[in-house]
Amino acid sequence: MGSDESSEGGVRPPVLLRGWVLGTVTAAAVLTGVGAWVHSQPTVYTSTAVVAFTPKPNRPVSATVVVLTTPRYVAYTTSPYVLRQVAEPLGVDSVVLQNGVVVTMAAATANISISVTLQNAKTAAAVANAIAAVVLERSQSDPILAAETVSSAVPAPVASGPDRGLVLGAGALGAGVAGGALWLLAERYHRRRSGVVRGVATVSGPMPEPVRKPAPAADLTRELPVLPETTSASK
């Protein structure tokens, strides 16, 4: 569709290049992309087991020593050796576990939380409990600390992610911002371009005849120059 004349005498862009059309198409494209991404993300479930560490009776140490010694178990729990040891009996890919296992230690405590996120709720709980069992076995040879499972992992009743509503809401907001920004830029560009076109058309039109000032009339009333008086040779 060709361009048409605006009410201001300029030239409007084709329909597909107008600001509101570009803004709408951009917003729809962004929202569609976000929706497709959300739909492609698998539903995952998270289960957590908690292990507490205490001093062994035959080696009493202060609470500070316990808190300072416990972090080594955080590194041990997430090591590839432990993950392979747990993954093989449960039929889980150890590479998947490396991205799905998170171990944290609460501040000023000797408790570690083993969180496992997988697509199957029962498998996630089984992996978390299996890792906790490996930690307990490891603590038996520890000369200072003893470990105990204070909270076993259970299958999560609801999915932990992704939060599709939140992502879609953020995507809709981003789509509106992107579409509105493109609409404003397109409108500003076309208005500026329309003004330039009108200016060029005005300058390139027929040149007006120069206005010539009439020649001033001869001033007949001006005073004649005063001639010097002649003196007679004899007086």
C-alpha positions, 0 to 999 in steps of 0.5 A: 500500500502506498503512502498517502498525504497527511492533513498537514501536507506531509507524506505518511509512511506506508501502513506497515511502517507506521509507528503503531503497527511497528510497535504492535508487531514488536510487542507481539513478537516479544511476547510470543518469544517469551511464551515459547521459551516458558512453554519449552522449560520443563517443570521441576521439583525441589527436595531438601535434606538437612544434616547437622554436625556436632562434636564427637563425645570423645573429642569435645571441641568448642562450637566455633571449631564445629562451625569452622570445620563444617564447610569442608562437608559442603565442598565434599557433598558437591564433589563429582565423586559423591555425585557419581556415587549417588547417580549410578544406583538411582539411574540419574545422569551425574552431569544433570546432578551437577546442575541440580544439587545445591548445598548451603550452610546456614550462618553461625550454625553447623547445619547443611541443607542438601537441595536437589532439583529434578524433573521427577519429585520422587527422584529428587527426594531420593537423591537428596537422601542418598547424598545425606547418607554419603555424608553420614558415612563420611563423618564416621571417620571424622575425628572431630565431627559427628553427623546426623540427618535432622530432616529427610527429603520428601517428594515435593507436592508442587513444582518449584519452577519455572514460575510461568506466571511471573515470567509471562508477566515480565515478558508482557511488561518488556513487550509493552516497553519495547513496542512503545519505544519503537512506536515513539521512535518511528513516529518521531522519525516520520514526523522529522522526515515529513518536515524535511520533505515539506521544507525541500518542496518549498525551497525547490519551488519557483523563485519569487521575483526580487523586489527592486526598490525604486530609484530615488527622485532627483533632489532639485531643491538641494542647495547649489555649492557656494562659489567664492566671491570674485574681487576686482583687480582695482578698487 
